[in-house]
Amino acid sequence: MNRENAYKLLSSIGQEHVLRYFDELSEDQQKILLSQIEETDFSVLSRLSETQTDLKGTFSPLEAMQYTEIEKRKEEFYDVGIKTLKEGKVAALLLAGGMGTRLGADGPKGVYDIGITKPLYIFECLINNLMKVVKETGRWIHLFVMTSEKNHDATVQFFKEKDYFGYNEEMVTFFKQDMAPACDFNGKLYMEEKYRISTSPNGNAGWYSSMLRAGLGKKLIEEGIEWINIFAVDNVLQRMCDPYFIGATVLSDVAVGSKVVRKASPDEKVGVMCLEDGKPSIVEYYELSEEMMNAKDSNGDPAYNYGVILNYLFRVSDLESVADNKMPMHIVKKKIPYIDENGDQVSPEEPNGYKFEQLVLDMIKQLSSCLPYEVIRDKEFAPIKNLTGVDSVDTARILLQKNGIEI
């Protein structure tokens, strides 16, 4: 994109001020700004006029496939799952756009070293987990890695430096998540630098639209991929492309499978699989009423008892219908640092504008069916969100060692 094309685009949406400082920028800075203008999804600004509502429907429990049933049918699930994998119908997609800021690191979250006696990186843990399935099936699984504008180059370079931790380089595809611009309450874009628009990733549901914008929809068709297993970067114990999970989801003939764990307590701060107006959904922990927390199922267990761990298996044919529909846009008031008309940095103390995001729970709500699939917390759930304390590097190390992984 050149300056003329950028100006035409920006003027068509009333955002010409983005180029205010263009003439005083260095050549490299001009390239950065033009590239950002080309890659940013400005269509979200048109949705500012939409009526925002936090009204929820009527929640009811969604029965999970519990571990006891899975154990009884594990051979059946395994056979179907292995067959589906060997036929090349499953791809893995790693959501890796996060930075290691909360861990005290500047780079991508996945490059953080959690080892004690030897280096062991978060990305390495995930590749090791996926390699187990590759060895089991004798077939490479296509791994898509969604990065962000801020960590893409560093992530790609890290994988190259580490020789992809033994994974087949030809079976790894990197792509950037679409970035949504941040604006003031009147819809004017904020600039975080003279050569950078203030942007943020477009939410954890942005992976599919970002894949399509990157032209990867064709690759899914060409390779005959029917299922995509998406998973987050911060859970180092998770099993992706798990044959048992795949088999159970395929045999259940649902649009999406969701790995879940039993809640540690009724008020644990995790989203819970449920039905909302009769359709699969996720109720956030802060939306659970006292009545819902105390509700029991037919076995006397808590009815809203299964927390999501951001490990989903989506059927590609059902995702096409989601892409055709207009996903809800969450427009959130935020404190957004920016530069003023004089080019001075401003750090607001109160929310001063909007950020835009779409959420996986909204994808699931547009699908017809969902299988919550129980996994054992200590075997598949070791999230790293903090440096110390709950869900931290410390707790993940303990769980990794508990599962026989040398760190």
C-alpha positions as CSV (number, residue, x, y, z in Angstrom):
1,M,0.0,0.0,0.0
2,N,1.3,3.5,-0.9
3,R,0.4,6.8,0.7
4,E,-2.2,7.7,-2.0
5,N,-4.1,4.4,-1.5
6,A,-3.9,4.8,2.3
7,Y,-5.3,8.3,2.1
8,K,-8.2,7.1,-0.1
9,L,-9.0,4.4,2.4
10,L,-8.8,6.6,5.5
11,S,-10.7,9.5,3.9
12,S,-13.6,7.1,3.1
13,I,-14.0,6.4,6.8
14,G,-13.3,9.9,8.1
15,Q,-9.9,9.0,9.6
16,E,-7.5,11.1,7.6
17,H,-5.7,12.3,10.8
18,V,-3.9,9.0,10.9
19,L,-1.5,10.4,8.2
20,R,-1.0,13.7,10.1
21,Y,2.7,13.1,10.8
22,F,3.5,11.1,7.7
23,D,5.9,13.6,6.2
24,E,8.1,13.8,9.3
25,L,8.4,10.0,9.7
26,S,11.5,8.1,8.6
27,E,11.2,5.8,5.7
28,D,11.0,2.7,7.9
29,Q,8.3,4.3,10.1
30,Q,6.3,5.2,7.0
31,K,6.4,1.6,5.9
32,I,5.2,0.4,9.3
33,L,2.3,2.8,9.3
34,L,1.2,1.9,5.7
35,S,1.5,-1.8,6.5
36,Q,-0.6,-1.4,9.5
37,I,-3.3,0.6,7.6
38,E,-3.4,-2.2,5.1
39,E,-3.7,-5.0,7.7
40,T,-6.1,-3.4,10.2
41,D,-9.8,-4.3,10.0
42,F,-11.5,-0.9,10.1
43,S,-14.9,-2.4,9.4
44,V,-15.5,-2.7,13.2
45,L,-15.9,1.1,13.4
46,S,-19.2,0.8,11.5
47,R,-20.6,-1.3,14.3
48,L,-20.3,1.5,16.9
49,S,-23.9,2.4,16.1
50,E,-25.2,-1.1,17.0
51,T,-27.1,-1.3,20.2
52,Q,-25.0,-2.9,22.9
53,T,-26.8,-5.1,25.3
54,D,-25.6,-7.3,28.1
55,L,-28.9,-9.0,28.4
56,K,-28.6,-12.8,28.6
57,G,-31.0,-15.5,27.8
58,T,-32.3,-18.2,30.1
59,F,-29.5,-20.5,31.3
60,S,-29.9,-24.2,31.8
61,P,-27.3,-27.0,32.4
62,L,-25.6,-28.8,29.5
63,E,-24.7,-32.3,30.5
64,A,-21.0,-33.2,30.0
65,M,-19.6,-36.5,28.9
66,Q,-18.0,-37.5,32.1
67,Y,-14.7,-39.3,32.6
68,T,-16.4,-42.5,33.8
69,E,-18.3,-42.8,30.5
70,I,-15.2,-41.9,28.5
71,E,-13.2,-44.7,30.2
72,K,-16.0,-47.2,29.3
73,R,-16.0,-46.2,25.7
74,K,-12.3,-45.3,25.3
75,E,-11.5,-48.1,22.8
76,E,-14.4,-47.0,20.6
77,F,-13.4,-43.4,20.8
78,Y,-9.7,-44.1,20.2
79,D,-10.4,-46.2,17.0
80,V,-12.5,-43.4,15.4
81,G,-10.1,-40.7,16.5
82,I,-7.0,-42.4,15.2
83,K,-8.7,-43.2,11.9
84,T,-9.8,-39.5,11.5
85,L,-6.2,-38.3,12.3
86,K,-4.6,-40.8,9.9
87,E,-6.9,-39.7,7.1
88,G,-5.5,-36.1,7.6
89,K,-8.9,-34.7,8.5
90,V,-7.7,-32.8,11.7
91,A,-5.6,-29.7,12.0
92,A,-4.2,-28.0,15.1
93,L,-4.4,-24.3,15.7
94,L,-2.3,-22.6,18.4
95,L,-3.5,-19.2,19.7
96,A,-0.1,-17.6,20.3
97,G,-0.7,-13.9,20.0
98,G,0.0,-13.1,23.7
99,M,3.0,-11.5,25.2
100,G,4.9,-12.5,28.3
101,T,4.3,-9.2,30.1
102,R,2.6,-10.7,33.2
103,L,5.5,-13.1,33.5
104,G,8.0,-10.2,33.5
105,A,9.1,-10.9,30.0
106,D,9.1,-8.7,26.8
107,G,8.8,-11.3,24.2
108,P,6.0,-13.7,23.0
109,K,4.5,-15.7,25.9
110,G,5.4,-19.0,24.2
111,V,9.2,-18.3,24.3
112,Y,9.2,-18.1,28.1
113,D,11.5,-20.6,29.7
114,I,9.9,-22.6,32.6
115,G,12.7,-25.0,33.0
116,I,14.7,-25.5,36.2
117,T,17.5,-27.9,35.4
118,K,17.4,-27.3,31.6
119,P,15.7,-24.9,29.2
120,L,12.0,-25.8,28.6
121,Y,10.0,-23.3,26.7
122,I,6.2,-23.0,26.7
123,F,6.2,-23.5,22.9
124,E,8.4,-26.6,23.4
125,C,6.0,-28.1,25.9
126,L,3.1,-27.8,23.4
127,I,5.1,-29.2,20.4
128,N,6.2,-32.1,22.6
129,N,2.5,-32.8,23.4
130,L,1.5,-32.7,19.7
131,M,4.5,-34.9,18.7
132,K,3.1,-37.7,20.9
133,V,0.1,-37.9,18.6
134,V,2.3,-37.6,15.5
135,K,4.3,-40.6,16.6
136,E,1.1,-42.5,17.5
137,T,-0.5,-42.0,14.1
138,G,2.7,-42.0,12.0
139,R,1.4,-38.8,10.2
140,W,2.3,-35.2,10.6
141,I,-0.6,-32.9,11.7
142,H,-0.8,-29.5,10.1
143,L,-0.2,-26.9,12.8
144,F,-1.4,-23.4,12.3
145,V,0.1,-20.8,14.6
146,M,-1.8,-17.5,15.0
147,T,0.5,-14.7,16.1
148,S,-0.2,-11.1,16.7
149,E,1.1,-7.9,15.0
150,K,3.4,-7.4,18.0
151,N,4.9,-10.8,18.3
152,H,4.8,-12.4,14.8
153,D,8.4,-11.9,13.7
154,A,9.8,-12.9,17.1
155,T,7.6,-16.0,17.2
156,V,8.6,-17.1,13.7
157,Q,12.3,-16.4,14.4
158,F,12.2,-18.4,17.6
159,F,10.7,-21.5,15.9
160,K,13.4,-21.3,13.3
161,E,16.2,-20.9,15.8
162,K,14.9,-24.0,17.7
163,D,14.5,-26.0,14.5
164,Y,10.8,-26.2,15.3
165,F,11.6,-28.4,18.3
166,G,11.7,-31.4,15.9
167,Y,8.4,-30.7,14.2
168,N,8.1,-30.8,10.4
169,E,8.7,-27.2,9.3
170,E,6.6,-27.8,6.1
171,M,3.6,-28.6,8.3
172,V,3.7,-25.4,10.3
173,T,1.9,-22.3,9.0
174,F,2.1,-18.9,10.8
175,F,-0.5,-16.2,10.3
176,K,-1.3,-13.0,12.1
177,Q,-4.5,-12.3,14.0
178,D,-6.5,-9.4,12.7
179,M,-6.1,-6.3,14.7
180,A,-9.0,-4.1,15.6
181,P,-8.4,-0.3,16.0
182,A,-9.1,1.6,19.2
183,C,-11.0,4.8,19.0
184,D,-12.4,7.6,21.2
185,F,-16.1,7.8,22.1
186,N,-16.8,9.7,18.9
187,G,-15.3,6.9,16.7
188,K,-12.0,8.7,15.9
189,L,-9.0,6.4,15.8
190,Y,-6.3,6.8,18.5
191,M,-2.6,6.9,17.5
192,E,-0.2,5.3,20.0
193,E,2.8,6.7,18.1
194,K,3.1,9.1,15.2
195,Y,3.6,6.0,13.0
196,R,1.3,3.5,14.7
197,I,-2.5,3.3,15.1
198,S,-3.6,2.1,18.6
199,T,-4.8,-1.5,18.0
200,S,-5.5,-4.7,19.9
201,P,-6.3,-8.3,18.8
202,N,-9.9,-8.8,17.7
203,G,-10.7,-11.3,20.5
204,N,-10.3,-15.1,20.9
205,A,-13.0,-15.7,18.3
206,G,-10.9,-13.8,15.7
207,W,-8.9,-16.9,14.8
208,Y,-11.3,-18.1,12.1
209,S,-11.9,-14.7,10.3
210,S,-8.1,-14.1,10.6
211,M,-7.5,-17.5,8.9
212,L,-9.8,-16.6,6.1
213,R,-8.3,-13.1,5.6
214,A,-4.9,-14.8,5.4
215,G,-6.2,-17.0,2.6
216,L,-5.9,-20.2,4.6
217,G,-9.5,-21.3,3.9
218,K,-8.3,-22.7,0.6
219,K,-5.6,-24.7,2.3
220,L,-8.2,-26.3,4.6
221,I,-10.2,-27.4,1.5
222,E,-7.1,-28.5,-0.4
223,E,-5.9,-30.7,2.4
224,G,-9.3,-32.1,3.2
225,I,-9.3,-30.8,6.8
226,E,-12.7,-31.4,8.4
227,W,-11.9,-30.5,12.0
228,I,-9.7,-27.8,13.7
229,N,-8.5,-28.2,17.2
230,I,-7.8,-24.8,18.7
231,F,-5.9,-24.3,21.9
232,A,-4.3,-21.5,23.9
233,V,-0.6,-21.0,24.4
234,D,-0.6,-20.9,28.2
235,N,-1.7,-24.5,29.1
236,V,1.5,-26.5,29.0
237,L,-0.2,-29.8,29.9
238,Q,-3.0,-29.8,27.4
239,R,-3.4,-32.6,24.9
240,M,-4.2,-31.4,21.4
241,C,-5.5,-33.6,18.6
242,D,-6.3,-36.1,21.3
243,P,-7.7,-39.3,19.5
244,Y,-10.2,-40.0,22.4
245,F,-11.5,-36.4,22.3
246,I,-11.7,-36.5,18.5
247,G,-13.5,-39.8,18.4
248,A,-16.0,-38.8,21.0
249,T,-16.8,-35.6,19.2
250,V,-17.1,-37.3,15.8
251,L,-19.4,-40.1,17.1
252,S,-21.5,-37.5,19.0
253,D,-22.1,-35.8,15.6
254,V,-21.8,-32.3,17.1
255,A,-20.6,-29.0,15.7
256,V,-18.0,-28.5,18.4
257,G,-16.3,-30.4,21.2
258,S,-15.0,-28.6,24.3
259,K,-12.6,-30.0,26.8
260,V,-13.7,-29.2,30.3
261,V,-12.6,-29.8,33.8
262,R,-14.6,-30.2,37.0
263,K,-14.5,-27.0,38.9
264,A,-12.3,-26.9,42.0
265,S,-15.1,-25.1,43.9
266,P,-18.6,-23.8,43.0
267,D,-17.3,-20.2,42.8
268,E,-14.1,-20.9,40.8
269,K,-13.4,-18.1,38.3
270,V,-13.8,-20.1,35.1
271,G,-16.4,-20.0,32.4
272,V,-18.9,-22.9,32.5
273,M,-20.5,-24.8,29.6
274,C,-24.3,-24.5,29.6
275,L,-27.3,-23.9,27.4
276,E,-28.6,-20.4,26.8
277,D,-32.1,-20.4,25.4
278,G,-31.6,-24.0,24.5
279,K,-28.4,-23.5,22.5
280,P,-24.8,-24.3,23.7
281,S,-23.1,-21.4,25.4
282,I,-20.7,-20.4,28.1
283,V,-21.8,-18.7,31.3
284,E,-19.0,-16.6,32.8
285,Y,-18.2,-17.1,36.5
286,Y,-19.5,-13.7,37.5
287,E,-22.9,-14.5,35.8
288,L,-23.5,-17.5,37.9
289,S,-26.3,-16.8,40.4
290,E,-26.4,-18.4,43.8
291,E,-29.2,-20.6,42.6
292,M,-27.1,-21.8,39.6
293,M,-24.1,-22.5,41.8
294,N,-26.2,-24.6,44.2
295,A,-28.2,-26.5,41.4
296,K,-27.7,-30.2,41.2
297,D,-28.0,-32.7,38.3
298,S,-29.8,-36.1,38.4
299,N,-26.7,-37.6,40.1
300,G,-26.6,-35.0,42.9
301,D,-23.5,-33.3,41.5
302,P,-23.4,-29.6,40.8
303,A,-25.3,-28.9,37.5
304,Y,-22.9,-26.1,36.4
305,N,-19.8,-28.0,37.2
306,Y,-17.6,-28.0,34.1
307,G,-15.2,-25.2,33.4
308,V,-13.8,-24.5,29.9
309,I,-10.0,-24.6,29.3
310,L,-9.9,-23.1,25.8
311,N,-9.4,-26.4,23.9
312,Y,-12.1,-26.8,21.3
313,L,-12.6,-29.1,18.3
314,F,-14.6,-27.3,15.6
315,R,-16.2,-29.0,12.6
316,V,-15.1,-26.9,9.6
317,S,-18.4,-27.2,7.7
318,D,-20.2,-25.7,10.6
319,L,-17.7,-22.8,10.8
320,E,-18.7,-21.8,7.3
321,S,-22.2,-20.9,8.6
322,V,-20.6,-18.8,11.5
323,A,-18.6,-16.9,8.9
324,D,-21.7,-16.1,7.0
325,N,-23.5,-14.7,10.1
326,K,-22.6,-11.4,11.7
327,M,-20.9,-12.3,15.0
328,P,-21.7,-10.1,18.0
329,M,-19.1,-7.4,18.5
330,H,-18.2,-6.6,22.1
331,I,-17.4,-2.9,22.3
332,V,-15.6,-2.4,25.6
333,K,-14.7,0.9,27.3
334,K,-10.9,1.0,28.0
335,K,-8.2,3.3,29.1
336,I,-6.3,3.8,25.9
337,P,-2.9,5.6,25.9
338,Y,-2.5,7.9,22.9
339,I,-0.7,10.9,21.5
340,D,-2.5,14.2,21.3
341,E,-2.6,16.7,18.5
342,N,0.9,18.0,19.6
343,G,2.3,14.5,19.5
344,D,2.6,14.3,23.2
345,Q,2.0,11.0,25.1
346,V,-1.2,10.8,27.2
347,S,-1.9,8.1,29.7
348,P,-5.6,8.4,30.7
349,E,-6.7,7.6,34.3
350,E,-10.3,6.8,33.2
351,P,-11.7,4.9,30.2
352,N,-11.4,7.2,27.2
353,G,-12.5,5.1,24.3
354,Y,-13.5,1.7,22.8
355,K,-11.8,-1.5,21.9
356,F,-13.5,-4.2,19.8
357,E,-13.4,-8.0,20.2
358,Q,-15.3,-11.1,19.3
359,L,-15.4,-14.1,21.7
360,V,-15.4,-17.9,21.3
361,L,-18.5,-18.1,23.4
362,D,-20.4,-16.2,20.6
363,M,-19.1,-18.7,18.0
364,I,-20.4,-21.6,20.1
365,K,-23.8,-19.9,20.6
366,Q,-24.2,-19.8,16.8
367,L,-23.6,-23.5,16.5
368,S,-26.3,-26.1,16.9
369,S,-24.6,-28.6,19.2
370,C,-21.7,-28.9,21.6
371,L,-20.1,-31.8,23.5
372,P,-18.5,-30.9,26.8
373,Y,-15.8,-33.5,27.3
374,E,-14.3,-34.0,30.7
375,V,-10.6,-34.3,31.2
376,I,-8.7,-34.8,34.5
377,R,-7.5,-31.4,35.7
378,D,-4.1,-32.5,37.0
379,K,-3.3,-34.3,33.8
380,E,-4.4,-31.7,31.2
381,F,-4.7,-28.3,32.9
382,A,-1.6,-26.4,33.9
383,P,-2.3,-22.8,32.8
384,I,0.5,-20.2,33.1
385,K,-1.1,-16.8,33.6
386,N,1.0,-15.4,36.4
387,L,4.6,-15.5,37.5
388,T,3.7,-16.8,41.0
389,G,0.6,-17.8,42.9
390,V,-2.5,-19.3,41.3
391,D,-2.2,-20.5,37.7
392,S,1.5,-19.6,37.6
393,V,4.9,-20.8,36.5
394,D,5.3,-22.3,39.9
395,T,2.0,-24.3,39.8
396,A,2.7,-25.4,36.2
397,R,6.1,-26.7,37.2
398,I,4.6,-28.8,39.9
399,L,2.0,-30.3,37.6
400,L,4.6,-31.0,34.9
401,Q,6.8,-32.9,37.3
402,K,3.7,-34.7,38.7
403,N,3.1,-36.0,35.1
404,G,6.7,-37.2,34.8
405,I,8.0,-34.4,32.6
406,E,11.6,-33.5,33.3
407,I,12.0,-29.7,33.9
